[in-house]
Amino acid sequence: MLRRIAPFVFIFALTTTAAQEVQAQSSSGLKARIEQELFTFGSCGEPLCLDVDPSLHGNHFKPALSSGNAAVIQFVTNAIGRAAATVPLSATSGGATFSFVGGVPVRTSTSAGPIFGERSQTLGRGRFFLGMSGTGIKFKSLNGAPMSALELNFQHATGDNDILGDPIFENDIMNLKLAMDVRVVVGTISATAGLTDFIDIGIAVPLVRTSVTGQSTAQMLPFGEGAFHRFGGDNVDPVLRATTSMTGSASGLGDIAARLKINFGQGETMGAAVLGEVRLPTGEEENLLGSGSTQVRVQAIYSAQLGTFSPHLNVGYLVNGSETLSDKILILGAFDNLLTDWATLAVGFEGEIQVNQTSGSLPEPIVFGVPYTRLIPATNIPNIQTNLLRASVGGKFTVREGTVLFANGIFPLTAAGLQPDFIWTVGMDFPF
């Protein structure tokens, strides 16, 4: 037993060390570095500041950071942090489950169970389950816009008349093309204990590493005569284009999840249960390791067992404790099928439906009133609801002493939010 627990002790030690390293870093986290380094050009030293006399035109685009345009930058960085905090956690139990009948353990499941969906069966009184998994994600799009070709437009500050475009140089636009490579790797240790035949409690502790590489190119787009707004040079020979880049990463504890499952009835062919989960904001939001808010989810679970075939239906509700995050309705349909005594196929479809509009939405187009009315989009990122649908397929393989190895792939079927092409997960479960 000590040999089986040793890997968990080792990874827990690594988790603690990484968390201490992040705590010891400077106060400028990864999120602040993105906002600072990818939007600062030339020698001015501040985002959207131009290398001309600040008393004239150098600071005219800086107010965009405190207006609607700031939502674009916040939307990008918040999406990365949320993605790190919402990596799917594996099921609360794996392998065989048991109940006691007349003091004798009786197996209540045939297969090794689903990978990410939940089954109604609980572990059984006195039984214990340890899990260890690794998940890797490389993000490719944000609301359908490629991460390699994001585009943002920043407007000039308005004058006393609050009409953008008067004087004429207020029609100038700072266009920014942004290419980002964002990767998240999560190692998770989970543990579940059977308090009774019908009640399980559990915890999942993620170790997150987020890495970001980005390059941005800003282009000033003058509207009238004269290059009043420029990154350098003068009116005769202005510098209208500038580039910058950044590379950074952070590692540490993610958002820890505490879980409770109660089985309300388990027969030979069907069962029902409820799962409650609380994800605590233990991951540093400023380092894009967590969401920065508490999340609570409750799921009703129905499972059937038809020979070697076990379908599952999970329906729930997710409450987000942040104004920038929407509550979600959760729906998951999954099945697992015992192919041989040692191999289980697990397939699932998961959906999330946004309940309410959040304050983190993207801004409306920029409206110019002079010399004529025109609209310029603030970004090429579509402003859509973050409804989610994805499919998963994987396998679980029982080896010696009941240890279960598993591998799984998740394929997003919608473009909403920050999305990869593929999410891989590998891991192992140790029932005791």
C-alpha positions in Angstrom: 0.0 0.0 0.0 2.9 2.4 0.8 4.3 1.9 -2.7 0.9 2.8 -4.2 0.6 6.0 -2.1 4.2 7.1 -2.7 3.5 8.8 -6.1 0.8 10.9 -4.5 3.1 12.0 -1.7 5.8 12.9 -4.3 3.4 15.0 -6.4 1.9 16.7 -3.3 5.5 17.8 -2.4 6.0 19.2 -5.9 2.7 21.0 -5.6 3.6 22.6 -2.4 7.0 23.6 -3.7 5.6 25.1 -6.9 3.0 27.1 -4.9 5.7 28.5 -2.7 7.7 29.5 -5.8 4.8 31.4 -7.2 4.2 33.1 -3.9 7.8 34.3 -3.9 7.6 35.8 -7.4 7.2 39.5 -7.9 3.8 41.2 -7.5 3.5 41.5 -11.2 1.7 38.3 -12.1 1.3 36.7 -15.5 -2.1 38.5 -16.1 -0.5 41.9 -15.5 2.4 41.1 -17.7 0.1 40.3 -20.6 -1.7 43.6 -20.1 1.5 45.6 -19.7 3.9 44.0 -22.1 1.7 43.2 -25.1 0.1 46.7 -25.1 3.2 48.9 -24.5 5.2 50.1 -27.4 8.4 52.2 -27.8 10.0 53.8 -24.8 7.0 55.4 -23.1 6.7 52.6 -20.6 2.9 52.6 -20.3 0.2 50.7 -22.2 -1.1 52.6 -25.4 1.2 55.6 -24.7 2.8 57.1 -27.7 6.4 58.4 -28.1 5.4 62.0 -28.6 5.0 64.9 -26.2 2.5 63.7 -23.6 1.1 67.2 -23.3 0.1 67.1 -26.9 -0.9 63.7 -28.3 1.1 61.0 -26.4 -1.6 60.1 -23.9 -4.6 60.4 -26.2 -5.2 56.6 -26.5 -4.5 55.7 -22.8 -8.1 56.5 -21.7 -9.2 53.6 -23.9 -7.8 51.4 -21.2 -10.4 52.7 -18.7 -13.3 52.7 -21.2 -15.0 50.0 -23.1 -11.9 49.0 -24.9 -10.4 47.7 -21.6 -13.0 44.9 -21.7 -11.2 43.5 -24.8 -8.0 43.0 -22.8 -9.8 41.8 -19.7 -11.9 39.4 -21.8 -8.7 37.8 -23.2 -6.9 37.5 -19.8 -10.0 36.4 -17.9 -10.7 33.7 -20.5 -7.3 32.2 -19.9 -7.7 32.2 -16.1 -11.2 30.7 -16.3 -10.0 28.0 -18.7 -7.3 26.9 -16.2 -9.9 26.8 -13.4 -12.5 24.8 -15.3 -10.4 21.9 -16.6 -12.6 18.8 -16.2 -12.0 16.7 -13.0 -12.2 13.0 -13.3 -15.1 11.1 -11.8 -15.3 10.7 -8.0 -14.8 7.0 -8.2 -13.2 4.4 -10.5 -13.0 0.7 -10.7 -15.4 -1.6 -8.9 -17.9 -0.3 -6.3 -19.4 -2.3 -3.5 -22.1 -2.4 -0.8 -22.3 -4.6 2.2 -25.1 -7.2 2.4 -25.1 -9.2 5.6 -21.6 -8.1 6.3 -20.4 -9.3 2.9 -19.2 -6.9 0.2 -21.3 -7.2 -3.0 -20.2 -5.6 -6.2 -22.6 -2.9 -7.5 -20.9 -2.0 -10.8 -19.8 -4.1 -13.7 -17.4 -1.8 -15.6 -14.7 0.6 -14.3 -17.1 3.5 -14.7 -17.0 6.8 -16.7 -13.9 9.0 -16.9 -15.5 12.5 -16.5 -19.2 11.8 -16.2 -20.6 10.7 -12.8 -22.3 7.4 -12.0 -24.8 6.9 -9.3 -22.9 4.1 -7.5 -20.9 5.1 -4.4 -17.7 3.4 -3.3 -19.1 1.5 -0.4 -18.6 1.9 3.4 -14.9 1.8 4.4 -13.6 1.9 0.9 -11.1 4.5 -0.3 -10.1 5.7 -3.8 -7.0 7.7 -4.9 -6.7 9.2 -8.4 -3.9 10.9 -10.2 -4.2 12.5 -13.7 -2.5 14.9 -16.1 -4.3 17.1 -18.6 -2.8 19.1 -21.4 -4.5 21.9 -23.4 -3.2 24.2 -26.2 -5.8 26.9 -26.9 -6.6 27.7 -30.5 -9.5 30.1 -30.6 -11.5 32.7 -28.6 -15.2 32.7 -29.4 -14.2 31.4 -32.8 -11.5 34.0 -33.5 -8.0 32.4 -34.0 -5.6 33.0 -31.1 -3.0 33.6 -33.8 -5.0 36.4 -35.4 -6.8 38.4 -32.7 -7.5 42.0 -33.7 -8.3 45.0 -31.4 -9.1 48.6 -32.2 -8.5 51.4 -29.7 -10.2 54.8 -30.0 -8.9 58.3 -29.3 -10.0 60.1 -26.2 -13.1 62.3 -26.7 -13.0 66.1 -26.1 -15.3 68.2 -24.0 -18.2 67.8 -26.4 -18.1 64.0 -26.0 -18.5 63.6 -29.8 -15.8 61.3 -31.1 -14.2 62.9 -34.2 -14.2 66.6 -33.3 -11.4 67.7 -33.7 -10.7 65.7 -36.8 -7.6 63.8 -35.5 -9.9 62.1 -33.0 -10.8 59.8 -36.0 -7.4 58.2 -35.7 -7.4 54.5 -34.7 -4.8 52.4 -33.1 -5.2 48.9 -34.7 -3.5 46.1 -32.8 -3.0 42.6 -34.2 -2.3 40.0 -31.5 -0.9 36.5 -31.8 -0.9 34.4 -28.6 0.2 30.8 -27.8 -1.5 29.8 -24.5 -0.9 26.3 -22.9 -2.2 24.9 -19.7 -1.0 21.6 -18.1 -2.9 20.4 -15.0 -1.8 17.6 -12.7 -4.6 16.5 -10.3 -4.6 14.4 -7.2 -8.0 13.3 -6.0 -9.2 11.2 -3.1 -12.6 9.8 -2.2 -13.7 7.9 0.9 -16.9 5.9 1.4 -18.4 7.1 4.7 -21.4 4.7 4.3 -22.7 2.5 1.5 -24.5 5.6 0.2 -22.3 8.6 1.0 -18.9 9.5 -0.4 -16.8 12.5 0.3 -13.8 13.6 -1.8 -11.3 16.3 -2.6 -9.3 17.1 -5.8 -6.1 19.2 -5.6 -4.9 20.5 -9.0 -1.3 21.7 -9.8 -1.5 24.1 -12.7 1.1 25.4 -15.1 0.1 28.2 -17.5 2.4 29.4 -20.2 1.8 32.3 -22.5 3.8 33.6 -25.5 2.5 36.6 -27.4 3.4 39.1 -30.1 1.5 42.2 -30.9 1.8 44.7 -33.8 0.2 48.1 -33.5 -0.6 50.2 -36.5 -1.7 53.8 -36.3 -4.4 54.6 -38.8 -4.5 58.4 -39.4 -7.8 59.7 -40.7 -6.8 63.2 -41.9 -3.7 65.0 -42.9 -0.8 65.0 -40.5 0.6 62.2 -38.3 -0.4 63.6 -34.9 -0.4 60.2 -33.4 2.7 58.1 -34.0 5.1 55.7 -32.2 8.2 57.8 -33.1 9.7 60.1 -35.7 8.1 63.4 -36.7 5.3 64.7 -38.9 7.6 64.5 -41.9 8.8 60.9 -41.3 6.5 59.3 -38.7 6.8 55.8 -37.3 3.2 54.4 -37.5 4.0 50.8 -36.7 5.4 49.1 -33.6 5.8 45.6 -32.3 6.3 44.0 -28.9 6.3 40.5 -27.5 6.3 38.6 -24.2 6.9 35.1 -22.8 6.0 34.0 -19.4 4.7 31.2 -17.3 3.4 30.5 -13.8 2.9 27.3 -11.7 1.1 26.6 -8.5 -2.0 25.3 -6.9 -5.2 25.6 -8.9 -8.7 25.8 -7.5 -9.2 22.9 -5.1 -12.5 21.1 -5.3 -14.4 19.4 -2.4 -17.1 16.9 -3.3 -20.0 15.0 -1.7 -22.0 12.3 -3.4 -25.2 10.8 -1.9 -26.8 7.7 -3.4 -30.6 7.8 -3.0 -31.2 4.2 -4.2 -29.2 1.6 -6.0 -30.9 -1.4 -7.6 -29.4 -4.1 -9.8 -30.3 -2.2 -13.0 -30.6 1.5 -12.0 -29.7 4.0 -9.4 -30.0 7.7 -8.6 -27.7 10.1 -6.7 -26.8 13.7 -6.2 -23.3 15.3 -6.3 -22.3 18.6 -4.7 -19.0 20.2 -5.5 -17.4 23.4 -4.3 -14.3 24.8 -6.1 -12.4 27.2 -3.9 -10.5 30.1 -5.3 -7.1 28.8 -4.2 -5.5 29.3 -7.6 -3.8 32.7 -8.1 -6.0 34.6 -10.4 -3.2 37.1 -11.2 -1.0 34.3 -12.4 -3.9 32.7 -14.5 -4.0 29.6 -12.2 -7.6 30.0 -11.1 -10.9 31.8 -11.6 -10.6 34.1 -8.6 -14.1 33.1 -7.3 -15.9 30.3 -5.6 -17.9 27.9 -7.8 -20.6 25.7 -6.5 -22.3 23.0 -8.6 -25.0 20.5 -7.8 -25.8 17.6 -10.1 -28.6 15.0 -10.2 -27.3 11.6 -11.4 -29.2 8.7 -13.0 -27.4 5.5 -14.0 -28.6 2.3 -15.5 -26.8 -1.0 -15.8 -27.8 -3.2 -18.7 -25.4 -6.1 -18.6 -22.0 -4.7 -19.5 -23.5 -1.5 -20.8 -24.0 1.4 -18.3 -25.5 4.7 -19.5 -25.5 7.8 -17.2 -27.3 11.1 -17.2 -26.1 14.1 -15.2 -28.1 17.3 -15.0 -27.0 20.2 -12.7 -26.5 23.9 -12.1 -23.3 25.8 -11.6 -23.2 29.0 -9.5 -20.3 31.3 -10.1 -19.4 33.8 -7.4 -18.2 36.5 -9.8 -19.9 39.3 -11.7 -17.7 38.4 -14.8 -18.8 34.8 -14.8 -22.2 33.4 -15.8 -24.1 30.7 -14.0 -24.5 27.5 -16.0 -27.0 24.8 -16.6 -25.0 21.5 -16.9 -26.1 18.5 -18.9 -24.0 15.4 -19.5 -24.9 12.1 -21.2 -22.3 9.3 -21.0 -21.9 5.6 -21.1 -19.3 3.1 -20.3 -19.2 -0.4 -21.7 -17.1 -3.3 -20.4 -15.3 -4.7 -23.4 -13.3 -7.4 -21.6 -12.6 -8.2 -18.0 -9.9 -5.5 -18.0 -11.0 -2.9 -20.6 -13.8 -0.4 -20.5 -14.9 2.1 -23.2 -16.1 5.5 -21.9 -17.9 8.0 -24.1 -19.7 11.2 -23.2 -21.3 14.4 -24.4 -21.2 17.5 -22.1 -23.1 20.7 -22.5 -23.1 24.0 -20.6 -25.8 26.6 -21.1 -25.1 30.2 -20.1 -27.9 31.5 -17.8 -27.3 35.2 -17.4 -25.4 38.0 -19.2 -22.2 38.9 -17.4 -20.4 42.2 -17.0 -17.4 40.8 -18.8 -18.9 41.1 -22.3 -17.1 42.6 -25.1 -17.6 46.3 -25.9 -19.9 47.8 -28.6 -18.4 49.1 -31.8 -16.6 52.5 -31.7 -18.9 55.2 -32.9 -17.6 58.4 -34.7 -19.9 61.4 -35.0 -17.7 63.8 -37.1 -17.2 64.3 -40.0 -19.9 61.7 -40.6 -21.3 58.8 -38.5 -19.4 55.6 -38.9 -18.8 52.4 -36.8 -15.5 50.6 -36.3 -15.6 47.2 -34.5 -13.7 47.2 -31.2 -12.4 43.6 -31.9 -12.7 40.7 -34.3 -13.7 38.5 -31.3 -17.4 37.7 -31.7 -19.6 38.7 -28.7 -21.5 35.4 -28.3 -22.9 33.5 -25.3 -20.4 31.0 -23.9 -22.6 27.9 -24.4 -20.5 24.8 -24.6 -20.8 21.4 -26.2 -18.0 18.9 -26.3 -17.5 15.1 -26.8 -15.1 12.8 -25.0 -13.9 9.3 -25.7 -11.5 7.2 -23.6 -10.6 3.9 -22.2 -10.0 2.5 -18.8 -7.8 -0.5 -18.2 -7.7 -2.6 -15.0 -4.3 -4.0 -14.1 -2.9 -5.7 -11.0 -4.6 -5.2 -7.6 -7.5 -3.3 -9.2 -5.4 -0.4 -10.3 -7.1 1.4 -13.3 -5.1 3.2 -16.0 -7.1 5.6 -18.2 -6.6 7.8 -21.2 -9.2 10.3 -22.6 -9.6 12.9 -25.3 -12.1 15.8 -25.3 -13.2 17.4 -28.5 -15.0 20.8 -28.4 -18.0 21.0 -30.7 -18.7 24.7 -30.3 -16.5 27.8 -30.6 -17.7 29.6 -27.5 -15.1 30.8 -25.0 -11.4 29.9 -25.1 -11.2 26.6 -27.0 -8.5 24.1 -28.0 -8.8 21.6 -30.8 -8.2 18.7 -28.3 -7.8 18.1 -24.6 -5.8 15.0 -23.5 -5.9 13.4 -20.1 -4.1 10.4 -18.8 -4.1 9.0 -15.3 -4.5 6.1 -12.9 -6.9 5.2 -10.1 -6.1 3.2 -7.0 -9.2 1.7 -5.2 -8.5 0.4 -1.7 
